[in-house]
Amino acid sequence: MPRSARAGRATAVAVGVAIAAGGAGGCSELPEPRRACVGSSGRVPELAREEILGMRPAGATVPRGYEKVDAACWFDSGHAQAYAERTYAYAGSREDVLLYYRTAAEQDGWTQQRAEPDLLCLTRDGDSARTMLTVAFLPADAFAYDDRKPGPELTAGHPFRVTVSKVLSGDGGCDG
């Protein structure tokens, strides 16, 4: 193939790649929350490696179907958030769970921002309250939206989720 034809083909391929990349990865036409999620590929695995996600009070179990950390980025209603979470089942008291996580988290540099009977929310020091740790107890119908069928361990006792999340755009935090 003549040099000019090869150069023309290489230019056409480069232009095609640039157009495709602009459409898929340039994100300039995507809404702000979606753009924030497209750019979050490094944050999601980082959140999934948070040690506290693997910690649980004595007696808490990992339900069948929930063995892995669930991690992703979601966007809705004007904001985006990267998250990683674990689901546990526990037959003991809610107070025991909240005390366990409050103590473990504060030793790891988290500060309590909000505590309710069904929710504990902490933020990491020095991160302007955009990285949160939440422990939330779940009603039985919360599992209706999961891809997995909950076992009996999630329909008895106190199922809860431990979530580490990072607000990427818009509002968020322990107050909202």
C-alpha positions in Angstrom: 0.0 0.0 0.0 1.4 3.4 -0.9 2.6 5.6 2.0 -0.1 8.3 1.4 -2.8 5.6 1.5 -1.5 4.3 4.8 -1.2 7.8 6.2 -4.8 8.5 5.1 -6.1 5.2 6.6 -4.2 5.9 9.9 -5.7 9.4 10.0 -9.2 8.0 9.4 -8.7 5.4 12.2 -7.4 8.1 14.6 -10.3 10.4 13.8 -12.8 7.5 14.3 -11.2 6.6 17.6 -11.3 10.3 18.7 -15.0 10.6 17.8 -15.8 7.3 19.6 -13.9 8.4 22.6 -15.6 11.8 22.6 -19.0 10.2 22.5 -18.3 7.5 25.1 -15.7 9.0 27.3 -15.7 12.8 26.8 -18.9 13.1 28.8 -19.4 16.7 27.9 -23.0 16.0 26.9 -23.8 13.9 29.9 -25.6 15.3 32.9 -23.3 16.3 35.8 -24.1 13.4 38.0 -23.5 10.9 35.2 -20.2 12.6 34.3 -19.1 12.3 37.9 -19.8 8.5 37.9 -18.0 8.0 34.6 -14.9 9.6 36.2 -15.2 7.5 39.4 -13.5 4.3 38.2 -10.7 4.6 40.7 -12.8 5.6 43.7 -15.1 2.6 43.6 -12.4 0.0 44.1 -10.7 2.2 46.7 -13.9 2.3 48.7 -14.4 -1.4 48.4 -11.0 -1.9 50.1 -12.0 -0.1 53.3 -11.2 -2.4 56.1 -14.3 -1.6 58.1 -16.5 -3.3 55.5 -15.0 -6.6 56.5 -15.4 -6.0 60.3 -18.5 -7.1 62.1 -19.5 -7.7 65.7 -19.2 -11.2 67.1 -22.3 -13.2 66.1 -23.0 -11.2 62.9 -23.0 -13.4 59.9 -22.6 -12.9 56.1 -25.9 -14.0 54.5 -25.8 -16.4 51.6 -25.7 -14.4 48.4 -24.0 -11.4 50.1 -20.5 -12.8 50.4 -18.9 -10.0 48.3 -18.6 -6.3 48.7 -21.2 -4.5 46.5 -19.5 -1.5 45.0 -20.6 0.9 42.2 -21.5 4.5 41.5 -25.0 5.7 41.2 -26.5 9.0 40.1 -30.0 10.4 40.6 -31.8 13.6 41.4 -28.8 15.9 40.8 -26.0 14.1 42.6 -23.6 11.2 42.2 -22.2 8.9 44.8 -19.6 6.1 44.7 -20.2 3.4 47.3 -19.1 0.1 48.7 -21.2 -1.9 51.1 -21.6 -5.2 52.9 -24.8 -6.8 54.3 -24.8 -8.7 57.5 -27.4 -10.6 59.6 -27.4 -10.3 63.4 -29.6 -11.8 66.1 -28.3 -9.6 68.9 -29.4 -6.1 69.7 -29.2 -3.1 67.4 -27.5 -1.1 70.2 -24.6 -3.7 70.2 -24.1 -3.3 66.4 -24.1 0.5 66.7 -21.7 0.5 69.6 -19.4 -1.9 67.8 -19.2 0.2 64.6 -19.0 3.6 66.5 -16.0 2.3 68.5 -14.3 0.7 65.5 -14.8 3.7 63.2 -13.7 6.3 65.7 -10.5 4.3 66.3 -10.0 4.6 62.5 -10.4 8.3 62.3 -14.2 8.6 61.7 -16.3 11.1 63.6 -20.0 10.5 64.5 -22.3 13.0 62.8 -25.7 11.3 63.3 -27.1 8.5 65.3 -30.6 7.2 65.4 -32.1 3.8 66.4 -31.8 2.5 62.8 -28.9 4.5 61.5 -25.3 5.6 62.4 -23.5 8.0 60.1 -19.9 9.1 60.5 -17.5 11.2 58.4 -13.8 10.8 57.9 -11.8 13.5 59.5 -10.3 16.0 57.1 -12.5 15.0 54.2 -15.1 17.9 54.4 -17.9 15.4 55.2 -18.0 14.0 51.7 -16.8 10.5 52.6 -19.3 8.8 54.9 -19.6 5.6 56.8 -23.2 4.5 57.5 -24.6 1.5 59.4 -28.3 1.1 58.6 -30.7 -1.5 59.8 -32.9 -2.8 57.0 -36.6 -3.7 56.9 -37.5 -7.1 55.4 -38.9 -5.5 52.2 -35.5 -3.8 51.6 -34.3 -7.0 50.0 -37.1 -7.0 47.4 -34.9 -4.9 45.2 -31.8 -7.0 45.4 -31.0 -9.5 42.6 -30.7 -12.2 45.3 -33.4 -14.0 47.2 -32.9 -13.4 50.9 -32.4 -16.4 53.1 -34.0 -16.8 56.5 -31.1 -15.1 58.3 -32.2 -11.8 56.7 -35.8 -12.1 57.6 -35.2 -12.8 61.3 -33.1 -10.7 63.7 -31.5 -7.4 62.6 -30.1 -7.3 59.0 -27.9 -4.3 58.4 -25.6 -2.8 55.8 -22.3 -1.1 56.4 -21.6 1.4 53.6 -18.7 3.6 52.8 -19.6 6.2 50.3 -18.1 9.3 48.6 -20.3 12.2 47.3 -19.0 13.0 43.9 -21.4 15.8 42.9 -24.4 17.5 44.3 -25.5 17.4 47.9 -25.0 14.6 50.3 -23.7 13.8 53.7 -25.1 12.6 57.0 -27.8 15.2 57.0 -29.3 14.4 53.6 
